[in-house]
Amino acid sequence: MTTYTATTEGIRISVRPIYLDGQSDVLARKFVFAYFIRIENHSRERVQLLRRHWFITHSNGRREEVEGEGVVGKQPIIMPGHHHEYNSFCILETMEGSMEGTYLMQRPSGELFRVTIPRFILRAMSN
């Protein structure tokens, strides 16, 4: 399983995508992927994840944009030296695609900054 990582201002994002063969339907052009995300705070201040902004690209050229509050219903506060993990899923209409985006974070001072979610490849593989 490939892990994709990016670090922005001391916040490291790691992503591991997995193809969910049992939940996918090739004939219906429904390819389901799970992804596992770990957000590590290597900075000196606590940060809070406020929003997510995703770009989902299908190999047929279709591109979706998804934006919203928090991740899986949470706006976690991550202390220095700690991390937050969660997983979610994505459905593509093609056997391959990619996701990338940003998280909007806030420092204790109220300052907002964006953290890069690395581009990661979603590729359906039959077992």
Buried (B, 14 or more C-beta within 10 A) or exposed (E): EEEBEBBBBBBBBBBBBBBEEEEBEEEEBEBBBBBBBBBBBEBEBBBBBBBBBBBBBBBEEEEEEEEEEBBEEEEBBBEEEEBBEBEEEBBBEBBBBBBBBBBBBBBEEEEEBBBBBBBBEBBBEEE
